[in-house]
Amino acid sequence: MKEVSTLVVVALVSLSQPAKAETRLVSDTQAEPLCERARAELRQIGIPSATLSAGGTTRRARRRAFSDPSVQALVACRSKPMRLEVFYADGSRLGTTAFVVTAADGDASGPVYASERIRAERFVADVAEPIPYAPPVWWLGIGADVLFSPGGVAPLAFVTLDAGYRFHRHWSLQVFASIQPYMRRLDTDSAEARIRLDQFGAALAYHPLVRPRVDLAIAARAAAARLGANGTNTAGGLDAQRDEVWLAFAAGRVLLRVGLTDRVWLRFHGDIGALLPKAAVAAGAQTLGSLGPFAAQAGLGLEVDFR
């Protein structure tokens, strides 16, 4: 009867494991034998899909492992000293540190202890712990923007290239360049000017809503804007002239991203801020147009994400 009871308990434990729960392993070169013993212990007690990969830093391995919602634990096998570092999924990109087990060469007690504790703490449960969606780390984007500002120069259209880094689930940093691909023409009866405005800047964003297919963010952005002008006087009396001035464009931003696929996202954004100092395009005493101080910008684009 005692043997029957033991079999029943083991069966119940196996059935209670979450169907998708997986423990992933990573090791440096010298600790690979230790990782093999840990993987064998995990398989022996019925924890599914234990995998082994070599190389890479622990931080990188944690980020890659916990971006997969099926991974609930990561075992990092490290040498100098020989040890097992165990991390559990907690919804963040790097998970949380659970415990560390020292393991001497040829000693099986370390892998046995680690595997049994993982089963006790993470896999024997009636309901699997939900793991929030982990957004990608990097992105590259391209889009089109339109700048609005009183004074007769705007609206101006731009092609925008950008790159971003998600350093936290709710925080990201973006750098961008918005290039005006044409010369804007301003003219009167006696003067003509062609201008171009290019922007180079960065934005810091907070993401209060993070979902697998929807991402909402509010951001602060700052850019240096180069305004260049070529002017001529059609009535004579003034020589053709080239000039340029640098402006500062600081603004608040609201951004909505919609996932088309796991990697490709469509984004919409709107900015409201100030373009300082106010810049005027003039031919002699005649003003052709101006930019600032109020400025607003709107755009859309496509992003490709990388983990």
N, C-alpha and C positions, 0 to 999 in steps of 0.2 A: 504493500500500500504506500509505503514511503516513496518508492521509486515512481509510482504513478503520479503522486502529488507533485513531485519535482518536474515531471514532464509537462503537467498541466500549467505550472507556473511559467516555465520557459515558453510555452506556446502562447500564453497570454501576453507575455512581454513582447514577443515578436509581432503579434497582431497589433499591439498598441503603438508601434512606431509610426510616425508620419510617413505617408506613402512616398513623398518626395524628398525626405530628409537625406542629406548627403554630407559626409565628412571628407574634406579635401586635404591632401598632404603636400608639403613642399619641403625640400631639403637642399643643403649645400652638398658639395661633392663628398666630403669626408663623412657626412652623417647619413649617407644613403642606406647603409646596412641597418642603421637604427630605424630609419623610416620604413624599410621593408618589414621589420619585425612589428612595428606599430600597425602597418596596414594588415598584416596577417592576423593580429589580435582583433582588429576591428571586424574583419570578415568572419572570424571564428565566432564572435558573439552576435553576428547577424546584422550589423550596420551596413546598409547597401551603398553601392557606388563610391566606395573609397578609391580615390585616384592618387597617383603619384607623379609629381613633376619635379625636375631638378633645376637648380639655378635661380637667380633673381633674388632681390632683397625681400625681407619679410614684409615690409610696407607694401611693396608692389603686389606680392602674393595675396595679401589681405584684401587689397582693393579689387583685384581680379576675382577673387573667390566670392566675396560678399556682394558683388554686382549680380550674381546669379541667385535668384530667390530660393532655389532648392538647396543651397549650401547653408547648413546650420552650424558647422564647426570647421575650423582650420587647425591642422597640426603642423607646426613648423619645426623640423628637425635640424638642430644647429650643433656645430662643434665649437670647441675652445670656449667654454667647456661643453662637453657633450650633454645635450638637454633636449627636452620636448616642450615647446611653447604652444599652448592651446588658446584659441580665440573663439568666441561665440558670436553669432549674428545678433545684432541689436537694432537693425534698421539703418545704421550709419554705413558709410563707405568702408570703414576699417574694422568694424565690429568692435568687440570689447575684450580686453585681456581677461582670461579665466584663471589659468594657473600655469605653473612651470614645474616640470619634473626633471630632475637630474638623472642621467642614465650613464653608467659606466659601460665600457666595451664588453660585450658578451653577457651583460646582466639583463634578464628578461623582465625584471620587476617593473621597470619604468614604463615600457609599452603596455604591460598588463594593467597597471594602475591607471594610466591615461585613458585607455580604451574603456575600462569599466566605469570610470568617472564620467566620461562623455555620455555613455549610455544612460547612466543614472540621472544626469542633470539635463540632458538635451533631448533624449529620444524616448524615455519612458514617460509618456504623457498621452492623455486621451485626445487632446486637441493640439495640433501643431501651433507653435507661436507664430503669429503673422509677422511678416517681414516687409516693411514699407519699400516702395519702389526706389531704387538707387539710380539717380540720373547719370548720364555720361560725364566724363571728366573734361574732355576737350571738344571744341567745335570750330569749324571754318565756315564762313558765310559770305554770301554775295547778295546784294539787294539794290533797290532803287529808292531814293528819298527825294522829297520836295521841301524846299525851305520857303517860308513865308515871312516877310518883314515889310512894314510900311516904308514908303519912300520912292516907289516906282521901279526899283531894281528887281525885286522878287516878283513872282516866284522863280526859283532856280532849281533845276533838277540835277541830281547827283547819282553816280554809280558808287556804291559803298562795298568795300571789302573789309572783313573783320575776322578776328580770331578771339576765342574765349577760353577761360579756364575755370572750372567749377571746383573751387577749393573746399567747399562745404556743401552739404545737401541744400542749404538755403541761401548760399552766397556764391557769387561769381564775379569775375573780372573780365572785362572786354577791352580790346584795343581795336581801333578802326581808322580807316582812311576813306573820306568821301570826296570823290573827284568829280568836278563839273566837266563833262566831256565836250563842251562846246563853249564858244564865246558869246556872251549875252550882249546884244546891240542896243545902245541907247542913242537917240539922235533928236535934234531939233532942226530948225531951218538953217542954222549956221554952224552947228557942231555935231560931231559924232564920236562915240566912244564904244569900245568893246571891252567887256570885263569878264573876269573869271574868278570864282571863289572856290578854294579847296580847303578841306578840313582834315585835321589829324588830331586824334584824341583818345580818351579812355573813358570807361564807365564802370562804376561799382553798383551791383544789383543785389537786391534782396528778393528771394523767391518765396512768398507765403503759401503758394499753391503749387505743389509738385506732384504730378500724376504721370502715368505711363504715356498718355497722349495729350496732356494739357499742362502747360507751364505758364504761370502768371508771375510777373516781376515788376517791381518799382525800382528805379535806379536814379543815380546822380551821374551826369556826364559832363565832361569838360573837354573843350577842343581849342586848338589854335587854328585860326582861319586866315589864310593868305588871300587878300583881295588884290588882284592885278588889273590894271587898266591901260589900254592903248587909246589915245584920243587924237583927233584931228579937227581943224577948224575949216569948214568948207567955204567960208566967206573970206578967208585970208586974214593976215594980221597976227596969227598965232602958229608957231611951229608944231609939228606932230610931237607928241610926248608920251612917254611910258612912265608908269608909276606903280608902286605897290605899297601895301600897308598890312600889318598883322593885327588881327582882332582876336578877342577872347569870346568864346561862345560857351556859356555855362547854362545848363538846363536840367530840369527834372524830366524823367521818362517813365512811361507806362508801356509795358511790353507783354504781348500775348504770343505764346508759341504753341502750335498745334502739330502733333506728330502725324506725318503721312506714312512713315514706316518706322522701324526701330532706329534707323540712322538718319533719316531725312525729315526735317521739320520745316514748317511754314511759319514765318513770324510776321507780326504786325506791331508797329510801335508809333508812339506820338511823343514829341518833346515840346516843352514850353520853357522859355528862358530869356536870356539877355545876350545881345551881341554888342560888345563894348570894345572901344568907344564908338560912338556913332560915326559912320564913314559916309562922305558925300563924294560923288563923282561930278567934277565941274570942268568947264571950259572957260577960262578967264573968270568973269564974274557970273557966268551962267551955270546954274546947277542942273545937271541932267538926271540925277536920281540919288538916292541914299539908302543905306542899310542900318538897321538898329534904331534905338536900343532894344525894342521888343523883337523877339524872333520865335517862330514856331516851326517845327519840322515833323513830317509824317513819312512813313515808308513801310515797305514790305520786302521780304527776302526769303531765301532758302538757306538752311544750315545743314551741314553734314557732321554728325557726332561720332566721337571716338571714345573708347573706354581705356 
